[in-house]
Amino acid sequence: MVSDSASQIAIVILNWNGQKFLQQFLPTVIQNSPGCQIVVADNASTDNSVAYLQQEFPAVRLILHPKNLGFCEGYNQALRQVEAEYLVLLNSDVEVTPGWIKPVISLLASDSTLAACQPKIKSYYHRNYFEYAGAAGGFIDYLGYPFCRGRVFETLEEDQGQYNDEVPVFWATGACLFIKAAAFWRAGGLEPAFFAHMEEIDLCWRLQLMGYKIMYCGHSEVYHVGGGTLPKNSPRKTYLNFRNGLALLYKNIESDNKVQILLTRVLLDWVAAFKFLATGFGKDAGAVLRAHWHLWQNRIYWQEQRAKTAHDHPLAPGLIYPKSLVWEYFIKRRKTYRKLNVPNRATLPA
């Protein structure tokens, strides 16, 4: 069981020009997280964030980065300066609720093989619905496309209590990621070359290949604004998602059919680029092609990262969806998690 001392828990918020979110959500984090360390790591904001924190929240520890290091390295460098058994990586645009900490920490503390966990993530603006970034726990298909219980591509489910459970998942969202510090550093932290987007999927994949489990805890919930740093329709975001999605697959996939899988993924990415072009989003189409070009230019780096990935333990059955999510969603019109008929995840390796 978890100790009564909440000082074991450090809540670390990475901020970049997010003063409005700090004003809106930091008081609730402080109020609903008694005894926890509260840390804000600032990625060289150019707004008034730092002065605001220093004036209004002098008790909150402030870590200042000399430049914008991105989500991944921004957290890596900040967390090296934090001492705690449990780390909570929390987006600045998340509203936490009373009692949000205890169920997740109790679950993590119950099993030494559990490395990370997320609560239920709901939409701040549509509070009865799940939020895109994490919903009720994440999965991927065999081609590396992510989806969640409660969110498949753009389809968001209403929360009707259908995911009020505790289950193993493939990835836990970086918007509100609870993780044991020892496991985080044993895995090497977040992949710095990702900068932002899909870094939590990569981390969770590596952790599972090391023998850890990732969990979802439906007895805790938070509300996420989403898109607070990069808007949804952003060529920069498109670039990061497509680049990191393919790198994620290349780094971690163990399948004997990896060449076929990677080629299929590249082809589907090009189909997406043509769709962007045909619908008037030429910059997004270019972002997809730049993403692939980046991977080719930096192939030696990614080969080195693949060589570092441990494949000591097989993944638990059912964690990677064996069908094409694109085919099931767009062709067969299976729009929700349950309609995908994801295999049973109940059996996990000891």
C-alpha positions as a Markdown table, in Angstrom:
| # | Residue | x | y | z |
|---|---|---|---|---|
| 1 | Met | 0.0 | 0.0 | 0.0 |
| 2 | Val | 1.0 | 3.6 | -0.5 |
| 3 | Ser | 2.5 | 5.4 | 2.4 |
| 4 | Asp | 0.5 | 8.1 | 4.2 |
| 5 | Ser | 3.1 | 10.6 | 3.2 |
| 6 | Ala | 2.0 | 12.4 | 0.0 |
| 7 | Ser | 5.5 | 14.0 | -0.2 |
| 8 | Gln | 6.4 | 10.8 | -2.1 |
| 9 | Ile | 4.4 | 12.3 | -5.0 |
| 10 | Ala | 5.6 | 15.1 | -7.2 |
| 11 | Ile | 3.1 | 16.8 | -9.6 |
| 12 | Val | 5.2 | 18.4 | -12.4 |
| 13 | Ile | 3.6 | 20.8 | -14.8 |
| 14 | Leu | 5.5 | 21.7 | -17.9 |
| 15 | Asn | 4.6 | 25.3 | -19.0 |
| 16 | Trp | 5.2 | 27.2 | -22.2 |
| 17 | Asn | 3.3 | 30.5 | -22.5 |
| 18 | Gly | 0.5 | 29.0 | -20.5 |
| 19 | Gln | -0.2 | 31.8 | -18.0 |
| 20 | Lys | -3.9 | 31.7 | -18.7 |
| 21 | Phe | -4.0 | 27.9 | -17.9 |
| 22 | Leu | -1.9 | 28.4 | -14.8 |
| 23 | Gln | -4.3 | 31.1 | -13.6 |
| 24 | Gln | -7.3 | 28.8 | -14.3 |
| 25 | Phe | -6.1 | 25.4 | -13.1 |
| 26 | Leu | -3.1 | 25.6 | -10.8 |
| 27 | Pro | -5.3 | 26.7 | -7.8 |
| 28 | Thr | -7.4 | 23.6 | -8.2 |
| 29 | Val | -4.3 | 21.4 | -8.4 |
| 30 | Ile | -3.0 | 22.8 | -5.2 |
| 31 | Gln | -6.3 | 22.5 | -3.5 |
| 32 | Asn | -7.0 | 18.9 | -4.5 |
| 33 | Ser | -3.4 | 17.6 | -4.0 |
| 34 | Pro | -2.7 | 18.1 | -0.3 |
| 35 | Gly | 0.9 | 17.3 | 0.8 |
| 36 | Cys | 2.1 | 16.7 | -2.8 |
| 37 | Gln | 5.1 | 18.5 | -4.2 |
| 38 | Ile | 3.9 | 20.9 | -6.9 |
| 39 | Val | 6.5 | 21.8 | -9.5 |
| 40 | Val | 6.2 | 24.0 | -12.6 |
| 41 | Ala | 9.0 | 23.6 | -15.1 |
| 42 | Asp | 9.0 | 26.6 | -17.5 |
| 43 | Asn | 10.2 | 26.1 | -21.1 |
| 44 | Ala | 11.4 | 29.7 | -21.6 |
| 45 | Ser | 8.0 | 31.3 | -21.8 |
| 46 | Thr | 7.8 | 34.7 | -23.4 |
| 47 | Asp | 4.5 | 35.6 | -21.7 |
| 48 | Asn | 4.2 | 36.6 | -18.1 |
| 49 | Ser | 4.1 | 33.0 | -16.7 |
| 50 | Val | 7.2 | 33.2 | -14.6 |
| 51 | Ala | 6.5 | 36.5 | -13.0 |
| 52 | Tyr | 2.9 | 35.4 | -12.3 |
| 53 | Leu | 4.0 | 32.3 | -10.6 |
| 54 | Gln | 6.6 | 34.0 | -8.5 |
| 55 | Gln | 4.1 | 36.6 | -7.4 |
| 56 | Glu | 1.0 | 34.5 | -6.9 |
| 57 | Phe | 2.4 | 31.1 | -6.0 |
| 58 | Pro | 5.7 | 31.5 | -4.2 |
| 59 | Ala | 5.3 | 28.1 | -2.5 |
| 60 | Val | 5.2 | 26.3 | -5.9 |
| 61 | Arg | 8.7 | 25.2 | -6.9 |
| 62 | Leu | 9.8 | 26.8 | -10.2 |
| 63 | Ile | 12.3 | 25.2 | -12.6 |
| 64 | Leu | 13.5 | 27.5 | -15.4 |
| 65 | His | 14.8 | 26.1 | -18.7 |
| 66 | Pro | 17.0 | 28.4 | -20.7 |
| 67 | Lys | 15.1 | 27.6 | -24.0 |
| 68 | Asn | 12.0 | 25.7 | -25.2 |
| 69 | Leu | 13.1 | 22.1 | -24.9 |
| 70 | Gly | 9.8 | 20.7 | -26.0 |
| 71 | Phe | 7.7 | 18.3 | -24.0 |
| 72 | Cys | 10.1 | 15.4 | -23.9 |
| 73 | Glu | 13.4 | 17.0 | -23.0 |
| 74 | Gly | 11.6 | 19.7 | -21.0 |
| 75 | Tyr | 10.3 | 17.0 | -18.7 |
| 76 | Asn | 13.5 | 14.9 | -18.7 |
| 77 | Gln | 15.5 | 17.8 | -17.5 |
| 78 | Ala | 13.0 | 18.9 | -15.0 |
| 79 | Leu | 12.4 | 15.5 | -13.5 |
| 80 | Arg | 16.1 | 15.0 | -13.0 |
| 81 | Gln | 15.8 | 17.8 | -10.4 |
| 82 | Val | 12.8 | 16.2 | -8.6 |
| 83 | Glu | 13.0 | 13.6 | -5.8 |
| 84 | Ala | 9.9 | 11.6 | -5.4 |
| 85 | Glu | 8.8 | 7.9 | -5.6 |
| 86 | Tyr | 5.8 | 8.8 | -7.8 |
| 87 | Leu | 5.8 | 11.4 | -10.6 |
| 88 | Val | 2.7 | 12.9 | -12.1 |
| 89 | Leu | 3.3 | 14.6 | -15.5 |
| 90 | Leu | 0.3 | 17.0 | -15.7 |
| 91 | Asn | -0.6 | 19.3 | -18.6 |
| 92 | Ser | -1.2 | 22.9 | -17.6 |
| 93 | Asp | -4.7 | 22.8 | -19.2 |
| 94 | Val | -6.0 | 20.0 | -16.9 |
| 95 | Glu | -8.6 | 20.5 | -14.2 |
| 96 | Val | -8.2 | 17.9 | -11.4 |
| 97 | Thr | -11.0 | 16.8 | -9.1 |
| 98 | Pro | -11.1 | 16.1 | -5.4 |
| 99 | Gly | -9.6 | 12.8 | -4.5 |
| 100 | Trp | -8.0 | 12.3 | -7.9 |
| 101 | Ile | -4.6 | 11.2 | -6.5 |
| 102 | Lys | -5.3 | 8.4 | -4.1 |
| 103 | Pro | -7.0 | 5.8 | -6.4 |
| 104 | Val | -4.2 | 5.9 | -9.0 |
| 105 | Ile | -1.4 | 5.9 | -6.5 |
| 106 | Ser | -3.0 | 3.0 | -4.5 |
| 107 | Leu | -3.3 | 1.0 | -7.7 |
| 108 | Leu | 0.4 | 1.7 | -8.7 |
| 109 | Ala | 1.5 | 0.8 | -5.2 |
| 110 | Ser | -0.4 | -2.5 | -5.2 |
| 111 | Asp | 1.9 | -4.3 | -7.7 |
| 112 | Ser | 5.7 | -3.9 | -8.2 |
| 113 | Thr | 5.3 | -4.6 | -11.9 |
| 114 | Leu | 3.0 | -1.7 | -12.5 |
| 115 | Ala | 5.0 | 1.2 | -13.9 |
| 116 | Ala | 2.5 | 3.8 | -15.1 |
| 117 | Cys | -1.2 | 4.7 | -14.9 |
| 118 | Gln | -3.7 | 7.3 | -16.0 |
| 119 | Pro | -7.1 | 8.4 | -14.7 |
| 120 | Lys | -10.2 | 8.9 | -16.8 |
| 121 | Ile | -9.7 | 11.9 | -19.1 |
| 122 | Lys | -12.8 | 13.8 | -19.9 |
| 123 | Ser | -13.5 | 16.9 | -22.0 |
| 124 | Tyr | -13.3 | 20.2 | -20.1 |
| 125 | Tyr | -15.8 | 21.8 | -22.5 |
| 126 | His | -18.1 | 18.8 | -23.1 |
| 127 | Arg | -17.9 | 17.3 | -19.6 |
| 128 | Asn | -20.0 | 14.2 | -20.2 |
| 129 | Tyr | -17.7 | 13.1 | -23.0 |
| 130 | Phe | -14.3 | 11.6 | -23.0 |
| 131 | Glu | -11.4 | 13.8 | -24.2 |
| 132 | Tyr | -9.3 | 13.0 | -27.3 |
| 133 | Ala | -5.9 | 12.7 | -25.5 |
| 134 | Gly | -6.2 | 9.5 | -23.5 |
| 135 | Ala | -9.9 | 9.1 | -22.7 |
| 136 | Ala | -10.1 | 5.7 | -20.8 |
| 137 | Gly | -6.7 | 4.3 | -21.7 |
| 138 | Gly | -4.8 | 3.9 | -24.9 |
| 139 | Phe | -4.1 | 1.1 | -27.4 |
| 140 | Ile | -2.5 | 0.9 | -30.9 |
| 141 | Asp | -3.2 | -1.3 | -33.9 |
| 142 | Tyr | -0.4 | -3.4 | -35.5 |
| 143 | Leu | 0.4 | -0.4 | -37.9 |
| 144 | Gly | 1.0 | 1.9 | -35.0 |
| 145 | Tyr | -2.3 | 3.9 | -35.1 |
| 146 | Pro | -3.3 | 4.9 | -31.6 |
| 147 | Phe | -6.9 | 4.8 | -30.2 |
| 148 | Cys | -8.5 | 4.8 | -26.8 |
| 149 | Arg | -11.4 | 3.3 | -25.0 |
| 150 | Gly | -13.8 | 6.1 | -25.4 |
| 151 | Arg | -12.1 | 7.6 | -28.5 |
| 152 | Val | -11.4 | 6.2 | -31.9 |
| 153 | Phe | -10.0 | 8.7 | -34.4 |
| 154 | Glu | -12.4 | 11.7 | -34.1 |
| 155 | Thr | -15.3 | 9.8 | -32.5 |
| 156 | Leu | -15.7 | 10.5 | -28.8 |
| 157 | Glu | -18.0 | 8.5 | -26.6 |
| 158 | Glu | -20.2 | 9.9 | -23.8 |
| 159 | Asp | -19.2 | 8.7 | -20.4 |
| 160 | Gln | -22.0 | 6.5 | -19.1 |
| 161 | Gly | -19.9 | 4.6 | -16.6 |
| 162 | Gln | -18.9 | 2.0 | -19.2 |
| 163 | Tyr | -15.2 | 2.5 | -18.3 |
| 164 | Asn | -15.4 | 2.8 | -14.5 |
| 165 | Asp | -12.9 | 0.0 | -14.1 |
| 166 | Glu | -9.2 | -0.8 | -13.7 |
| 167 | Val | -7.6 | -2.5 | -16.7 |
| 168 | Pro | -4.3 | -2.9 | -18.4 |
| 169 | Val | -3.8 | -0.7 | -21.4 |
| 170 | Phe | -1.0 | -0.2 | -24.0 |
| 171 | Trp | -0.4 | 3.4 | -23.2 |
| 172 | Ala | -1.3 | 6.0 | -20.6 |
| 173 | Thr | -1.7 | 9.6 | -21.7 |
| 174 | Gly | 1.0 | 12.2 | -21.2 |
| 175 | Ala | -1.7 | 14.7 | -20.3 |
| 176 | Cys | -1.9 | 13.2 | -16.9 |
| 177 | Leu | 0.6 | 10.4 | -16.5 |
| 178 | Phe | 1.3 | 8.8 | -13.1 |
| 179 | Ile | 4.6 | 6.9 | -13.2 |
| 180 | Lys | 7.0 | 5.4 | -10.8 |
| 181 | Ala | 10.2 | 7.4 | -10.9 |
| 182 | Ala | 12.4 | 4.3 | -10.8 |
| 183 | Ala | 10.6 | 2.8 | -13.9 |
| 184 | Phe | 10.8 | 6.1 | -15.7 |
| 185 | Trp | 14.5 | 6.4 | -15.4 |
| 186 | Arg | 15.2 | 2.7 | -15.9 |
| 187 | Ala | 13.4 | 3.1 | -19.3 |
| 188 | Gly | 15.6 | 6.1 | -20.1 |
| 189 | Gly | 12.9 | 8.8 | -19.8 |
| 190 | Leu | 11.1 | 10.3 | -22.7 |
| 191 | Glu | 12.6 | 10.1 | -26.2 |
| 192 | Pro | 14.1 | 13.6 | -26.7 |
| 193 | Ala | 14.0 | 13.5 | -30.5 |
| 194 | Phe | 10.2 | 13.2 | -30.4 |
| 195 | Phe | 10.1 | 16.8 | -29.0 |
| 196 | Ala | 6.3 | 16.4 | -28.4 |
| 197 | His | 3.4 | 14.0 | -29.4 |
| 198 | Met | 3.3 | 10.2 | -29.0 |
| 199 | Glu | 6.2 | 10.3 | -26.5 |
| 200 | Glu | 4.1 | 8.6 | -23.9 |
| 201 | Ile | 3.2 | 5.7 | -26.3 |
| 202 | Asp | 6.9 | 5.2 | -26.9 |
| 203 | Leu | 7.7 | 5.3 | -23.2 |
| 204 | Cys | 4.9 | 2.8 | -22.3 |
| 205 | Trp | 5.9 | 0.5 | -25.2 |
| 206 | Arg | 9.5 | 0.4 | -23.9 |
| 207 | Leu | 8.4 | -0.2 | -20.3 |
| 208 | Gln | 6.3 | -3.2 | -21.4 |
| 209 | Leu | 9.2 | -4.7 | -23.3 |
| 210 | Met | 11.1 | -4.4 | -20.0 |
| 211 | Gly | 8.4 | -6.4 | -18.2 |
| 212 | Tyr | 6.3 | -3.6 | -16.7 |
| 213 | Lys | 2.5 | -3.1 | -17.0 |
| 214 | Ile | 0.5 | 0.0 | -17.8 |
| 215 | Met | -2.9 | 0.6 | -16.2 |
| 216 | Tyr | -6.0 | 2.7 | -16.4 |
| 217 | Cys | -7.8 | 3.7 | -13.3 |
| 218 | Gly | -11.4 | 4.7 | -13.8 |
| 219 | His | -12.0 | 5.7 | -10.2 |
| 220 | Ser | -10.2 | 9.0 | -10.7 |
| 221 | Glu | -11.1 | 11.5 | -13.3 |
| 222 | Val | -9.8 | 14.8 | -14.6 |
| 223 | Tyr | -10.9 | 17.3 | -17.3 |
| 224 | His | -8.6 | 18.3 | -20.2 |
| 225 | Val | -9.0 | 21.3 | -22.4 |
| 226 | Gly | -6.7 | 19.8 | -25.1 |
| 227 | Gly | -4.8 | 21.6 | -27.9 |
| 228 | Gly | -3.5 | 24.2 | -25.5 |
| 229 | Thr | 0.0 | 24.5 | -27.0 |
| 230 | Leu | -0.6 | 23.5 | -30.6 |
| 231 | Pro | -4.0 | 23.8 | -32.2 |
| 232 | Lys | -5.6 | 20.8 | -33.7 |
| 233 | Asn | -5.4 | 22.0 | -37.3 |
| 234 | Ser | -1.6 | 22.7 | -37.3 |
| 235 | Pro | 0.9 | 21.6 | -39.9 |
| 236 | Arg | 3.5 | 21.5 | -37.1 |
| 237 | Lys | 1.3 | 19.1 | -35.1 |
| 238 | Thr | 0.7 | 17.0 | -38.3 |
| 239 | Tyr | 4.4 | 16.8 | -38.9 |
| 240 | Leu | 5.2 | 15.7 | -35.3 |
| 241 | Asn | 2.3 | 13.1 | -35.3 |
| 242 | Phe | 3.4 | 11.5 | -38.6 |
| 243 | Arg | 7.1 | 11.7 | -37.9 |
| 244 | Asn | 6.8 | 10.3 | -34.3 |
| 245 | Gly | 4.2 | 7.8 | -35.3 |
| 246 | Leu | 6.5 | 6.1 | -37.8 |
| 247 | Ala | 9.5 | 6.4 | -35.6 |
| 248 | Leu | 7.5 | 4.9 | -32.7 |
| 249 | Leu | 6.7 | 1.9 | -34.9 |
| 250 | Tyr | 10.3 | 1.5 | -36.2 |
| 251 | Lys | 11.9 | 1.8 | -32.8 |
| 252 | Asn | 9.8 | -0.7 | -31.0 |
| 253 | Ile | 8.2 | -3.2 | -33.3 |
| 254 | Glu | 9.4 | -6.8 | -32.9 |
| 255 | Ser | 7.4 | -8.5 | -35.5 |
| 256 | Asp | 8.9 | -10.8 | -38.1 |
| 257 | Asn | 6.8 | -8.9 | -40.6 |
| 258 | Lys | 8.3 | -5.5 | -39.6 |
| 259 | Val | 9.3 | -4.6 | -43.2 |
| 260 | Gln | 5.9 | -5.3 | -44.5 |
| 261 | Ile | 4.2 | -3.4 | -41.6 |
| 262 | Leu | 6.4 | -0.4 | -42.0 |
| 263 | Leu | 5.9 | -0.2 | -45.8 |
| 264 | Thr | 2.1 | -0.5 | -45.3 |
| 265 | Arg | 2.2 | 2.3 | -42.7 |
| 266 | Val | 4.2 | 4.5 | -45.1 |
| 267 | Leu | 1.7 | 3.9 | -47.9 |
| 268 | Leu | -1.2 | 4.8 | -45.6 |
| 269 | Asp | 0.6 | 8.0 | -44.6 |
| 270 | Trp | 0.9 | 8.9 | -48.2 |
| 271 | Val | -2.8 | 8.3 | -48.7 |
| 272 | Ala | -3.4 | 10.7 | -45.8 |
| 273 | Ala | -1.1 | 13.3 | -47.5 |
| 274 | Phe | -3.1 | 13.0 | -50.7 |
| 275 | Lys | -6.3 | 13.4 | -48.8 |
| 276 | Phe | -4.9 | 16.6 | -47.1 |
| 277 | Leu | -4.0 | 17.9 | -50.5 |
| 278 | Ala | -7.4 | 17.1 | -52.1 |
| 279 | Thr | -9.3 | 18.8 | -49.2 |
| 280 | Gly | -7.3 | 22.0 | -49.3 |
| 281 | Phe | -4.8 | 21.3 | -46.6 |
| 282 | Gly | -1.7 | 21.5 | -48.7 |
| 283 | Lys | 0.6 | 22.5 | -45.8 |
| 284 | Asp | -0.5 | 19.4 | -43.9 |
| 285 | Ala | 0.3 | 17.2 | -46.9 |
| 286 | Gly | 3.7 | 18.8 | -47.0 |
| 287 | Ala | 4.1 | 18.1 | -43.3 |
| 288 | Val | 3.6 | 14.4 | -43.9 |
| 289 | Leu | 6.3 | 14.3 | -46.6 |
| 290 | Arg | 8.7 | 16.3 | -44.4 |
| 291 | Ala | 8.1 | 13.8 | -41.6 |
| 292 | His | 9.1 | 10.9 | -43.7 |
| 293 | Trp | 12.1 | 12.8 | -45.1 |
| 294 | His | 13.3 | 13.6 | -41.6 |
| 295 | Leu | 13.2 | 9.9 | -40.7 |
| 296 | Trp | 15.3 | 9.0 | -43.7 |
| 297 | Gln | 17.8 | 11.8 | -43.1 |
| 298 | Asn | 18.2 | 10.7 | -39.5 |
| 299 | Arg | 18.0 | 6.9 | -40.1 |
| 300 | Ile | 21.3 | 6.2 | -38.3 |
| 301 | Tyr | 20.0 | 7.8 | -35.1 |
| 302 | Trp | 16.7 | 5.9 | -35.2 |
| 303 | Gln | 18.6 | 2.6 | -35.9 |
| 304 | Glu | 20.7 | 3.3 | -32.8 |
| 305 | Gln | 17.5 | 3.9 | -30.8 |
| 306 | Arg | 16.0 | 0.7 | -32.1 |
| 307 | Ala | 19.1 | -1.2 | -31.0 |
| 308 | Lys | 18.8 | 0.2 | -27.5 |
| 309 | Thr | 15.2 | -0.9 | -27.1 |
| 310 | Ala | 15.0 | -4.0 | -24.8 |
| 311 | His | 12.9 | -6.9 | -26.1 |
| 312 | Asp | 13.3 | -8.9 | -22.9 |
| 313 | His | 9.6 | -9.6 | -22.4 |
| 314 | Pro | 6.8 | -10.4 | -24.8 |
| 315 | Leu | 3.9 | -8.0 | -24.8 |
| 316 | Ala | 0.7 | -9.2 | -23.1 |
| 317 | Pro | -1.9 | -10.6 | -25.4 |
| 318 | Gly | -4.5 | -8.2 | -26.7 |
| 319 | Leu | -2.5 | -5.0 | -26.1 |
| 320 | Ile | -1.8 | -4.4 | -29.8 |
| 321 | Tyr | -4.9 | -4.6 | -32.0 |
| 322 | Pro | -4.3 | -7.1 | -34.7 |
| 323 | Lys | -6.4 | -5.5 | -37.4 |
| 324 | Ser | -6.1 | -2.2 | -39.3 |
| 325 | Leu | -7.8 | 0.6 | -37.4 |
| 326 | Val | -8.0 | 2.6 | -40.6 |
| 327 | Trp | -9.9 | -0.2 | -42.3 |
| 328 | Glu | -12.2 | -1.0 | -39.4 |
| 329 | Tyr | -13.1 | 2.7 | -38.8 |
| 330 | Phe | -13.3 | 4.2 | -42.3 |
| 331 | Ile | -14.4 | 1.2 | -44.3 |
| 332 | Lys | -16.3 | -1.0 | -41.9 |
| 333 | Arg | -17.6 | 2.0 | -40.0 |
| 334 | Arg | -16.7 | 0.7 | -36.5 |
| 335 | Lys | -16.5 | 3.9 | -34.7 |
| 336 | Thr | -16.2 | 3.0 | -31.1 |
| 337 | Tyr | -13.8 | 0.9 | -29.0 |
| 338 | Arg | -16.4 | -1.9 | -28.3 |
| 339 | Lys | -17.4 | -2.2 | -31.9 |
| 340 | Leu | -13.7 | -2.9 | -32.8 |
| 341 | Asn | -14.0 | -6.2 | -30.8 |
| 342 | Val | -10.5 | -5.7 | -29.2 |
| 343 | Pro | -9.3 | -9.1 | -27.9 |
| 344 | Asn | -9.5 | -9.8 | -24.2 |
| 345 | Arg | -6.7 | -8.2 | -22.2 |
| 346 | Ala | -7.4 | -10.0 | -19.0 |
| 347 | Thr | -4.4 | -12.4 | -19.1 |
| 348 | Leu | -1.1 | -10.6 | -18.4 |
| 349 | Pro | 2.4 | -12.1 | -17.9 |
| 350 | Ala | 3.3 | -12.6 | -14.2 |
